[in-house]
Amino acid sequence: MSSRLYQPPWDFLLSASKTSLQSFELSRLSNAANLRKEIVALMDQWLADQSNATVARLLLEERDRATRAAETAAGGDKQPPEMPTVSDNFFANRHVAKSATGGKS
């Protein structure tokens, strides 16, 4: 695959016959179709490689989680208990008045 841009031969094209211009057009369309095929193949390969890498990453993370869970279950990794958040205990000591609930208990 060429990385340089193709510059059409303007002098030739301006003085070319109808048949020559048609031939030039077909050669450029053929080249464009070939490039499109290469791009599609590269995109398919890129997508497959990205998918495989993502699966590998998920498996690595799952193994790490399983290892940490096994260590925690075995008592090897003692973590402090989770502290409740403010939203967990915000209304813990608050009493609701009967008038606020419509007088029903």
Beta strands, then each sheet from edge to edge (+ up, - down):
end
